Amino acid sequence: MGHLDHATFGWLTPVLSYAMACIGAALGLRCTVRALDATGRSRRNWLLTAASAIGTGIWTMHFVAMLGFGVTGTDIRYNVPLTILSLVVAVAVVGVGVFAVGHSRERVRALLLGGLTTGLGVASMHYLGMAALRLHGDVSYDPLLVVLSVVIAVVAATAALWAALNIRSPRAVAVASLVMGAAVSSMHYTGMFAVRVGVAPSDAALPGATTMQFIFPLAVGLGAYLFLTSAFVALTPTARERAAYASAGRSGESELAEQAEYAEHAGPAPAPTTS
Protein backbone atom coordinates (compact mmCIF):
# COMPACT_ATOMS: atom_id res chain seq x y z
CA MET A 1 0.00 0.00 0.00
CA GLY A 2 1.21 3.48 -0.83
CA HIS A 3 1.39 6.10 1.89
CA LEU A 4 -1.33 8.74 1.42
CA ASP A 5 -0.69 12.31 2.46
CA HIS A 6 -3.81 14.48 2.63
CA ALA A 7 -1.97 17.69 3.48
CA THR A 8 1.31 17.89 1.59
CA PHE A 9 1.30 21.69 2.08
CA GLY A 10 0.44 21.46 5.77
CA TRP A 11 -2.71 23.22 6.97
CA LEU A 12 -2.87 25.51 3.93
CA THR A 13 -5.10 23.37 1.71
CA PRO A 14 -7.50 22.14 4.46
CA VAL A 15 -8.04 25.69 5.75
CA LEU A 16 -8.37 27.21 2.28
CA SER A 17 -10.75 24.47 1.13
CA TYR A 18 -12.91 25.00 4.24
CA ALA A 19 -13.00 28.73 3.49
CA MET A 20 -14.20 28.02 -0.06
CA ALA A 21 -16.99 25.78 1.24
CA CYS A 22 -18.09 28.47 3.71
CA ILE A 23 -18.07 31.22 1.09
CA GLY A 24 -20.11 29.12 -1.32
CA ALA A 25 -22.59 28.21 1.43
CA ALA A 26 -22.97 31.82 2.62
CA LEU A 27 -23.49 33.10 -0.90
CA GLY A 28 -25.97 30.36 -1.72
CA LEU A 29 -27.99 31.03 1.44
CA ARG A 30 -28.14 34.76 0.79
CA CYS A 31 -29.27 34.15 -2.80
CA THR A 32 -31.95 31.72 -1.61
CA VAL A 33 -33.21 34.29 0.89
CA ARG A 34 -33.46 36.80 -1.98
CA ALA A 35 -35.27 34.22 -4.10
CA LEU A 36 -37.90 33.49 -1.46
CA ASP A 37 -38.69 37.22 -1.30
CA ALA A 38 -39.01 37.45 -5.09
CA THR A 39 -41.39 36.09 -7.73
CA GLY A 40 -41.31 35.02 -11.36
CA ARG A 41 -38.11 35.48 -13.34
CA SER A 42 -36.35 37.22 -10.46
CA ARG A 43 -36.89 34.19 -8.19
CA ARG A 44 -35.61 31.84 -10.89
CA ASN A 45 -32.46 33.92 -11.40
CA TRP A 46 -31.70 34.07 -7.69
CA LEU A 47 -32.19 30.30 -7.37
CA LEU A 48 -29.85 29.70 -10.32
CA THR A 49 -27.24 31.90 -8.68
CA ALA A 50 -27.70 30.05 -5.37
CA ALA A 51 -27.24 26.67 -7.07
CA SER A 52 -24.12 27.78 -8.92
CA ALA A 53 -22.64 29.31 -5.75
CA ILE A 54 -23.21 26.29 -3.50
CA GLY A 55 -22.24 23.77 -6.19
CA THR A 56 -19.11 25.74 -7.14
CA GLY A 57 -18.18 26.15 -3.47
CA ILE A 58 -18.45 22.40 -2.85
CA TRP A 59 -16.47 21.52 -5.96
CA THR A 60 -13.78 24.12 -5.24
CA MET A 61 -13.53 22.85 -1.66
CA HIS A 62 -12.95 19.32 -2.94
CA PHE A 63 -10.26 20.15 -5.46
CA VAL A 64 -8.46 22.75 -3.35
CA ALA A 65 -8.18 19.98 -0.76
CA MET A 66 -6.95 17.65 -3.51
CA LEU A 67 -4.08 20.05 -4.22
CA GLY A 68 -2.62 18.76 -0.98
CA PHE A 69 -3.21 15.09 -1.77
CA GLY A 70 -0.20 12.93 -2.56
CA VAL A 71 0.71 9.24 -2.77
CA THR A 72 4.24 8.04 -2.06
CA GLY A 73 5.77 6.21 -5.02
CA THR A 74 3.62 7.65 -7.82
CA ASP A 75 2.74 10.88 -9.53
CA ILE A 76 -0.90 11.96 -9.85
CA ARG A 77 -2.74 13.20 -12.91
CA TYR A 78 -6.39 14.11 -13.51
CA ASN A 79 -8.70 13.12 -16.34
CA VAL A 80 -9.98 16.48 -17.61
CA PRO A 81 -13.45 15.45 -18.94
CA LEU A 82 -14.31 13.53 -15.75
CA THR A 83 -13.17 16.43 -13.59
CA ILE A 84 -15.34 18.90 -15.49
CA LEU A 85 -18.25 16.45 -15.33
CA SER A 86 -17.91 16.38 -11.54
CA LEU A 87 -18.33 20.19 -11.51
CA VAL A 88 -21.42 19.98 -13.72
CA VAL A 89 -22.90 17.30 -11.45
CA ALA A 90 -22.25 19.40 -8.34
CA VAL A 91 -24.06 22.46 -9.72
CA ALA A 92 -26.89 20.44 -11.29
CA VAL A 93 -27.81 18.39 -8.22
CA VAL A 94 -27.63 21.41 -5.92
CA GLY A 95 -29.89 23.16 -8.41
CA VAL A 96 -32.44 20.36 -8.09
CA GLY A 97 -32.50 20.71 -4.33
CA VAL A 98 -32.60 24.51 -4.32
CA PHE A 99 -35.43 24.68 -6.88
CA ALA A 100 -37.33 22.00 -4.95
CA VAL A 101 -37.41 24.09 -1.78
CA GLY A 102 -37.77 27.35 -3.68
CA HIS A 103 -40.93 26.40 -5.58
CA SER A 104 -42.64 23.60 -3.67
CA ARG A 105 -45.57 24.38 -1.37
CA GLU A 106 -45.01 21.21 0.66
CA ARG A 107 -41.87 22.36 2.42
CA VAL A 108 -41.18 19.24 4.51
CA ARG A 109 -41.47 16.86 1.56
CA ALA A 110 -39.41 19.16 -0.64
CA LEU A 111 -36.77 19.46 2.09
CA LEU A 112 -36.41 15.70 2.53
CA LEU A 113 -36.44 14.94 -1.19
CA GLY A 114 -34.14 17.84 -2.02
CA GLY A 115 -31.73 16.93 0.79
CA LEU A 116 -31.54 13.30 -0.33
CA THR A 117 -31.06 14.21 -4.00
CA THR A 118 -28.51 16.91 -3.29
CA GLY A 119 -26.58 14.79 -0.79
CA LEU A 120 -26.32 11.87 -3.20
CA GLY A 121 -25.28 14.31 -5.91
CA VAL A 122 -22.55 15.82 -3.74
CA ALA A 123 -21.26 12.34 -2.95
CA SER A 124 -21.37 11.52 -6.68
CA MET A 125 -19.36 14.66 -7.38
CA HIS A 126 -16.73 13.59 -4.85
CA TYR A 127 -16.34 10.08 -6.18
CA LEU A 128 -16.43 11.24 -9.81
CA GLY A 129 -13.56 13.54 -8.92
CA MET A 130 -11.74 10.61 -7.36
CA ALA A 131 -12.43 8.50 -10.46
CA ALA A 132 -10.62 11.19 -12.44
CA LEU A 133 -7.38 10.33 -10.60
CA ARG A 134 -4.66 8.75 -12.71
CA LEU A 135 -1.73 7.14 -10.90
CA HIS A 136 0.53 4.11 -11.00
CA GLY A 137 -1.47 1.61 -8.98
CA ASP A 138 -4.96 0.54 -8.00
CA VAL A 139 -7.42 2.60 -5.95
CA SER A 140 -9.87 0.88 -3.60
CA TYR A 141 -12.20 2.06 -0.82
CA ASP A 142 -13.24 1.08 2.68
CA PRO A 143 -17.01 0.43 2.17
CA LEU A 144 -17.97 1.50 5.71
CA LEU A 145 -16.27 4.88 5.37
CA VAL A 146 -17.80 5.37 1.92
CA VAL A 147 -21.29 4.82 3.34
CA LEU A 148 -20.50 7.17 6.21
CA SER A 149 -19.35 9.88 3.79
CA VAL A 150 -22.60 9.56 1.81
CA VAL A 151 -24.66 9.82 5.02
CA ILE A 152 -22.73 12.96 6.00
CA ALA A 153 -23.36 14.41 2.53
CA VAL A 154 -27.13 13.81 2.77
CA VAL A 155 -27.34 15.26 6.30
CA ALA A 156 -25.24 18.27 5.30
CA ALA A 157 -27.36 18.90 2.20
CA THR A 158 -30.61 18.63 4.14
CA ALA A 159 -29.30 21.01 6.80
CA ALA A 160 -28.22 23.46 4.09
CA LEU A 161 -31.66 23.46 2.46
CA TRP A 162 -33.36 23.80 5.87
CA ALA A 163 -31.14 26.80 6.57
CA ALA A 164 -32.06 28.29 3.21
CA LEU A 165 -35.74 28.09 4.14
CA ASN A 166 -35.54 29.24 7.74
CA ILE A 167 -32.54 31.51 8.23
CA ARG A 168 -32.81 35.13 7.16
CA SER A 169 -30.57 37.40 9.24
CA PRO A 170 -26.97 37.95 8.00
CA ARG A 171 -25.50 36.87 11.35
CA ALA A 172 -27.46 33.60 11.34
CA VAL A 173 -26.43 32.98 7.73
CA ALA A 174 -22.78 33.45 8.70
CA VAL A 175 -23.06 30.91 11.52
CA ALA A 176 -24.94 28.44 9.29
CA SER A 177 -22.27 28.83 6.61
CA LEU A 178 -19.50 27.92 9.06
CA VAL A 179 -21.44 24.81 10.10
CA MET A 180 -22.17 23.84 6.49
CA GLY A 181 -18.53 24.35 5.52
CA ALA A 182 -17.49 22.02 8.35
CA ALA A 183 -20.04 19.42 7.23
CA VAL A 184 -18.87 19.49 3.60
CA SER A 185 -15.22 19.28 4.68
CA SER A 186 -16.04 16.36 6.98
CA MET A 187 -17.73 14.53 4.11
CA HIS A 188 -14.68 15.10 1.89
CA TYR A 189 -12.08 13.91 4.36
CA THR A 190 -14.20 10.95 5.44
CA GLY A 191 -14.30 9.92 1.78
CA MET A 192 -10.55 10.48 1.47
CA PHE A 193 -9.77 8.37 4.54
CA ALA A 194 -11.70 5.57 2.81
CA VAL A 195 -9.15 5.52 -0.03
CA ARG A 196 -6.59 2.74 -0.30
CA VAL A 197 -3.91 2.82 -3.01
CA GLY A 198 -1.85 -0.17 -4.06
CA VAL A 199 1.14 1.42 -5.80
CA ALA A 200 2.69 -0.29 -8.82
CA PRO A 201 5.87 1.72 -9.59
CA SER A 202 6.34 2.43 -13.29
CA ASP A 203 8.27 4.79 -15.55
CA ALA A 204 5.39 5.02 -18.01
CA ALA A 205 3.89 8.47 -18.56
CA LEU A 206 0.53 9.01 -16.92
CA PRO A 207 -2.33 10.39 -19.00
CA GLY A 208 -4.17 13.54 -17.94
CA ALA A 209 -3.20 16.90 -16.49
CA THR A 210 -1.24 17.76 -13.36
CA THR A 211 -2.80 19.74 -10.54
CA MET A 212 -0.89 22.89 -11.50
CA GLN A 213 -1.78 22.55 -15.18
CA PHE A 214 -5.52 22.14 -14.67
CA ILE A 215 -6.89 21.89 -11.13
CA PHE A 216 -5.12 24.94 -9.71
CA PRO A 217 -6.09 27.41 -12.49
CA LEU A 218 -9.69 26.16 -12.51
CA ALA A 219 -9.97 26.36 -8.71
CA VAL A 220 -8.57 29.91 -8.75
CA GLY A 221 -11.03 30.91 -11.47
CA LEU A 222 -14.01 29.49 -9.61
CA GLY A 223 -12.81 31.07 -6.38
CA ALA A 224 -12.71 34.44 -8.16
CA TYR A 225 -16.25 33.81 -9.40
CA LEU A 226 -17.41 33.24 -5.82
CA PHE A 227 -15.79 36.45 -4.58
CA LEU A 228 -17.16 38.57 -7.45
CA THR A 229 -20.64 37.11 -7.08
CA SER A 230 -20.49 37.75 -3.34
CA ALA A 231 -19.69 41.41 -4.02
CA PHE A 232 -22.59 41.64 -6.51
CA VAL A 233 -25.06 40.12 -4.04
CA ALA A 234 -23.82 42.35 -1.22
CA LEU A 235 -24.32 45.48 -3.35
CA THR A 236 -27.75 44.47 -4.71
CA PRO A 237 -30.59 45.78 -2.50
CA THR A 238 -33.06 43.25 -1.16
CA ALA A 239 -36.78 43.43 -1.89
CA ARG A 240 -37.37 44.92 1.57
CA GLU A 241 -34.68 47.55 0.99
CA ARG A 242 -36.18 48.49 -2.38
CA ALA A 243 -39.62 48.76 -0.77
CA ALA A 244 -38.14 50.99 1.95
CA TYR A 245 -36.47 53.20 -0.67
CA ALA A 246 -39.72 53.45 -2.62
CA SER A 247 -41.66 54.29 0.55
CA ALA A 248 -39.15 56.97 1.48
CA GLY A 249 -39.39 58.41 -2.04
CA ARG A 250 -43.18 58.52 -1.88
CA SER A 251 -43.03 60.19 1.55
CA GLY A 252 -40.68 62.85 0.17
CA GLU A 253 -42.91 63.50 -2.83
CA SER A 254 -45.96 63.75 -0.56
CA GLU A 255 -44.21 66.26 1.67
CA LEU A 256 -43.21 68.40 -1.31
CA ALA A 257 -46.76 68.28 -2.65
CA GLU A 258 -48.15 69.40 0.72
CA GLN A 259 -45.70 72.29 0.83
CA ALA A 260 -46.65 73.33 -2.70
CA GLU A 261 -50.36 73.16 -1.86
CA TYR A 262 -49.85 75.24 1.26
CA ALA A 263 -47.92 77.86 -0.69
CA GLU A 264 -50.66 78.02 -3.31
CA HIS A 265 -53.43 78.61 -0.73
CA ALA A 266 -51.38 81.05 1.28
CA GLY A 267 -50.91 83.28 -1.75
CA PRO A 268 -47.89 85.37 -2.57
CA ALA A 269 -45.86 86.76 0.25
CA PRO A 270 -46.63 90.46 1.01
CA ALA A 271 -44.32 92.96 -0.61
CA PRO A 272 -41.97 94.72 1.77
CA THR A 273 -43.11 98.23 2.74
CA THR A 274 -40.93 101.27 2.38
CA SER A 275 -40.87 104.10 4.87
Summary of the structure (lengths in Angstrom):
residues: 275
radius of gyration: 26.0
end to end distance: 111.9
largest distance: 113.9
contacts: 914
relative contact order: 0.16
helix: 73%
strand: 8%
